[in-house]
Amino acid sequence: MRRINLRANLTVVVFLLVGVISLLLSGCGSAAGAASPTFSVPTGGGSTTKAGAANVTVSVVPSVSTVNPGSNFDVAVNVSTDVPARGFQCSLTWDPTKVTCNSVEQGSFFTSFAQQNNIMVQLMPGNLAADNKIGKFPPGIDPQGTILYNQAVFLMGGDQASDSTYPGPKGNGDIFIFHMTALPNTSGTVDFKLANVEVDNNHAKISVMNSIVNNGKITISGTK
């Protein structure tokens, strides 16, 4: 996604990786003990749909509502679900003329569960990063500007239960945490907008659960 036009090729890379994982797991049968993810790379902007059988909410939660220019703050992507989840994907955008992202880390929703259950957390792309030129996580948009590339995280490993499900966390927790700074000599409202949100269930035949999506915002005010 960097030079050699890697951004334009991310969609192909994602589908190739997912295809390889799926083939390996299907070839190993139940002994593999893992369900393969089926993340897509859809087009368009944010989505807000009512939850059906499951109650799932994905929210952008800033650590503060108001921040001074030049000050640091955090923004979390939080999930709340009453059924176990096995995977997640999204993209996040903001105004790069007012806010810069210093770093991104995984939250505890998947990582803590994985450690407690001796299974793996997989990222796709493998490194969490943001593009501060366009204000987007993860980096990447196709040359036509119609596809926002997404960041996926999913669990691998664990034994399949008798009901054809795999281990997965439920409840409330952060998936990604962004460490950010309000740029000096700026003011006004900054919106943090989610797009292409998918929360996957923990079934052997993975499906995407309908989610309520809540965007977030901060106000930059004061002097520095």
Beta strands, then each sheet from edge to edge (+ up, - down):
strand 1: 56-62
strand 2: 66-67
strand 3: 72-81
strand 4: 85-93
strand 5: 99-106
strand 6: 120-124
strand 7: 136-137
strand 8: 151-156
strand 9: 171-182
strand 10: 188-201
strand 11: 208-209
strand 12: 212-214
strand 13: 216-220
sheet 1: 5+ 9- 3+ 1- 12-
sheet 2: 2+ 13+ 10- 4+ 7-
sheet 3: 2+ 13+ 10- 11+
sheet 4: 2+ 13+ 10- 4+ 8- 6+
end
